[in-house]
Amino acid sequence: MASSTSPLVDLVALVARALVDHPDRVVVREVAGDRFPRIELTVAREDIGKVIGKDGRTAQSIRTLLSAAASKSGRRAHLDILD
């Protein structure tokens, strides 16, 4: 069965669910931006630190993966981590 979500959304959701204690509370959606899409990631409040990581390194790693996946298909994307 084909997925109706973007591969970029699926990638961020997969990574985020692997990091958190409450994977059922991970919500990822794609929002049209002015120049390129924004991927919005929302997790349980107690999991936000796991997604951001020490000095923001985990968040930066997720952004790097997202950027690499987007550029592979000739696109750009930005990740927003919402609380």
C-alpha positions as CSV (number, residue, x, y, z in Angstrom):
1,M,0.0,0.0,0.0
2,A,1.4,3.4,-1.0
3,S,2.0,6.0,1.7
4,S,0.3,9.3,1.3
5,T,3.0,11.2,3.2
6,S,6.2,12.7,1.9
7,P,9.4,10.6,2.1
8,L,10.9,13.5,4.0
9,V,8.1,13.3,6.6
10,D,8.5,9.5,6.8
11,L,12.3,9.9,7.4
12,V,11.9,12.4,10.2
13,A,9.2,10.3,11.8
14,L,11.3,7.2,11.7
15,V,14.3,8.8,13.3
16,A,12.3,10.7,15.9
17,R,10.3,7.5,16.9
18,A,13.6,5.6,17.4
19,L,14.9,8.3,19.8
20,V,11.9,9.0,22.1
21,D,10.3,7.1,25.0
22,H,6.8,7.8,23.6
23,P,6.9,7.1,19.9
24,D,3.1,7.1,19.6
25,R,3.1,10.8,20.5
26,V,5.5,11.8,17.6
27,V,3.7,14.0,15.0
28,V,5.4,15.1,11.8
29,R,3.8,17.2,9.1
30,E,4.9,19.1,6.1
31,V,3.9,22.7,5.8
32,A,4.4,24.8,2.6
33,G,7.0,27.5,3.2
34,D,7.8,30.6,1.2
35,R,10.8,29.1,-0.6
36,F,10.8,25.4,0.5
37,P,8.7,23.1,2.7
38,R,9.0,23.1,6.5
39,I,8.9,19.8,8.3
40,E,7.3,20.3,11.7
41,L,8.2,17.8,14.4
42,T,6.2,17.6,17.7
43,V,7.0,15.1,20.4
44,A,5.9,14.5,24.0
45,R,7.2,17.3,26.4
46,E,9.3,14.8,28.3
47,D,11.0,13.6,25.0
48,I,12.0,17.0,23.7
49,G,15.5,16.8,25.2
50,K,16.1,13.5,23.5
51,V,15.2,15.0,20.1
52,I,17.3,18.1,20.6
53,G,20.3,16.4,22.3
54,K,23.3,17.8,24.1
55,D,24.1,21.2,22.6
56,G,21.5,20.6,19.9
57,R,23.7,17.9,18.2
58,T,20.9,15.4,17.8
59,A,18.6,18.0,16.2
60,Q,21.4,19.1,13.9
61,S,22.0,15.4,12.9
62,I,18.3,15.0,12.0
63,R,18.5,18.3,10.0
64,T,21.5,17.0,8.2
65,L,19.7,13.7,7.3
66,L,16.7,15.7,6.1
67,S,18.9,18.0,4.0
68,A,20.7,15.1,2.4
69,A,17.4,13.3,1.6
70,A,15.8,16.4,0.2
71,S,18.8,17.3,-2.0
72,K,18.8,13.8,-3.4
73,S,15.5,14.6,-5.0
74,G,16.5,18.1,-5.9
75,R,14.6,19.8,-3.1
76,R,15.3,21.7,0.1
77,A,13.5,21.4,3.4
78,H,13.7,22.9,6.9
79,L,13.0,21.2,10.2
80,D,11.2,22.9,13.0
81,I,11.0,21.2,16.3
82,L,7.9,22.4,18.1
83,D,7.2,22.2,21.8
